[in-house]
């Protein structure tokens, strides 16, 4: 089950994002259903070269009586260090002067695909009644972004809350394992050879249920600029 969940979350983490995984030290999730469904995720990071926040938080609010449609997401402001923003990238673009005909190269900052985009606050668009193709495209982008935040929150909640016991017993000690970056688990054979003479095998200890992982019920805000 652990390997299955690792693979399930791999698509959220881009190549550049993986540099930050060793700094992920703790994950807390909480799900509520009243008055409407909400999922809260809090990630704690150690000091790193990318941002100054100690904690990143995401709250996903679902529409009333809908468990798979997001009303809005409340993320947090990530205080990126100079030149370290993983959600943006710089590209070189040639620009031609219409009057002189001269061509020059400019550097432009554009959005970049990154897991950390899920921490942006967004609201679901109103019902679309228009025929504007540009508005339709922006609306689809917004819906896709909301869906990605929702899926990330749900997957984190499954790993650290619903399946917390299994997570901690199998691969919870190494943050790299969260996204399937760690090695495969190996089963240790601790059977005593002396038991062979008696023809008895050791019984495996039955796993005990433990409370689901979660916080103290209080949401913590990210460090703001």
Phi, psi and omega in degrees: 000323181298316180296321179299316181291325177301312181295327181298327185261356185301325186290346177284330188265117178273168184304313181293331181295332187296339179297334184271346185301322178297344181267356177281114187252339182200148177227130176235133177229155178209136177238133176234160183235352181237136359284338174226165181291135176218145174234126181248133179232134177230121178251132179251133181238147172280171181302135184213177184270002187256312179217165183265349180298140171273325181230142172243133183235150178217127176241120180254120180254127182266158177291153181300130179064020177230123181263000182225016177233126185271134174275315177194162174237138176247102180265211179213160179279120178271123182272081183290142174283159186304121177078009185247006182293110181284347181272359179224154177219157180255135178233152177264134182224136179276136182232129183255131177283122184294329183279311185267340182080000180285146180248135178227158180257126179244157177255125184239139177265127182229161178298148180234143178291126182201147175301328186287355173293339182292345182272007177277137179284134182214156175236143180296140181289156176291167180301133184274116179244001184263176180243013182288117183293325179295318178293322178299320181293317179294323180295319179294321177297318179295316179297320178296319180294318177297319180295321180294319177297318180298313182296320179297315180296318181294319180292318176299319180296321178295318183289317190256355180235294182299318182244035185300318182300311181296320180301308185291329179286331188255310186212024185279350185280335183249115180304330180296331181293338181305320183252021176076023182267347180276173180283173180286146179288142178244139180270124179273135179263106184255016181294138179277131180297333182295338181290342183294327182293326182273349179073014180250140177251149179293138175278137178289137180293131181286133179290139178260144178290140177236157179300148179295148179292147179180174181265198180269010178089356180253128178284141178245133183274153177288158174291125183268161175291000000 
